[in-house]
Amino acid sequence: MCINPKPMTFVDTHAHLYDEAFKEEEDLAIERAVQAGVTRMILPDIDSLYREAMFSLSERHPDHLFPCLGLHPTSVGKDWEKDVADMERHLSHKIYAIGEIGMDCYWSREFIKEQEDALRTQLELADRLSLPVIIHSRESTGLIINVLKECRHLDIKGVFHAFSGSIETYRELQNLGDWYIGIGGVLTYKRASIAETVKDIPLDRILLETDSPYLPPVPYRGKRNESSYIPLIAATLSGLKGISIEETAAVTTENALKLFNI
């Protein structure tokens, strides 16, 4: 008797499927993802301009989409406290993380102090709500680590989205909370430094993500990214670690289910 193996399932832990890049094609993109085995997708928040679209899409696909709340660091300005207050008005919705939050020194350093304050406030909110956080870090890891050190008294857990740091940075983070590492399409790029670093990061600390519509994996570079490409990232990760894609799917999916309680 032949018994069919249980199909692989994946979680995309970072997808902006409500972005205008998917306008009028959101449902098709979600359908393609589910057909590819990506049955759950975490939707990080950006700011009030995107929030209603995110919740509307999530309500259409409650079995597959899991929305979050957060003020993205590039949306932080002098009135960030008003923006966070607006964010908190939406806590009547079921949410699964505080994010995407963090710091970004790549686009501008004008509101660095405000970014630090906004990050600290949102970490405190996550602690109060017993929710994980999704951290955005671009040319700002040292600053974020300083904030995390200040917040040692909080019960912080979460994921460093699009991690590109060294193994030493990864190890430092483990001393500052319960942290996972988000790995996406950049892993498939030639000369990507994360390809070497990820070999030393335990699989039970890794989450898969797309950051769609951005940063698509090979062979889709230059095109719109989407959640259905997660298996390509999983295949590259499996090759680097010398394990089966089935093991990668099982462990990273379990990691996501545990962190986001989905």
Beta strands, then each sheet from edge to edge (+ up, - down):
strand 1: 10-12
strand 2: 38-43
strand 3: 65-67
strand 4: 98-104
strand 5: 133-138
strand 6: 157-160
strand 7: 178-183
strand 8: 206-208
sheet 1: 1+ 2+ 3+
sheet 2: 4+ 5+ 6+ 7+ 8+
end
